[in-house]
Amino acid sequence: MSLVLGLVTGSFLNVVIYRMPRAESILSPPSHCPVCLHRLGIADLIPVLSYLWLRGRCRYCSTPISVMYPLLEIVTGLVFWLAFIQYGWSAQWVVAAVFGALLIACAGIDLQFKIIPDRLTLPGMVLGLVLAMVGFGPGIITSILGVLALGGLLLLLGVVFTGGMGGGDIKMGAMMGAFLGPGMAMVALVIASLIGAVIGLILIMLKKRDRQEGIAFGPFLAIGGIVALLYGNAAVNWYLGIWM
Ligand SMILES: [Zn+2]
């Protein structure tokens, strides 16, 4: 059930990722093919299955549909399901699902457009603070410290290494801090940096991009945030266990 909820949410996130950077309304008009503009029916909108059934093409004009759409639905489904394994049906699961959905939307938009919209990160940060204030999070003080710690650190990195961190990354970091608190936010940053460094090296070795070219950091922050939320404590204990 949590998997299905995640698949459906992922389908909605695809709409957000497509429309928000284009300044289109999320709710209207109804879903349509971006090429032939034909309105999509229920049978075209079933997560993953429609894509497989239609063999990755628009039913009406046969334009290939990006494999990113079903992949993002599957990723969202997995995150919702892993959160369910961790928390069961609980308020914590809802918070994890909302946090995961926000991060996936940021990552998807950053991958395609190299921006992370304030319209996602700023309300997301406020939501994280409010949830912490009413008891669904790390506590309001910890939450505020998280915003200052990760937002501040990314801001500092952005100032020191010009062109390193964009404003979008900084605000996304602040949002993550609100949900995670300073300790887990740092765990998230370490995980994001490690994965980012490995992927960056692989891309340079494959000569897919040269060193100067910037790499979108939002997707790595998103992975770091989700891993820190679900497995942060386990990761810290494992790491300490190596040394003790
Ligand atoms: Zn079409």
Residues whose N, C-alpha, C, O or C-beta is under 5 A from the ligand:
A	BS01	ZN	C33 V35 C36 L37 C58 Y60 C61
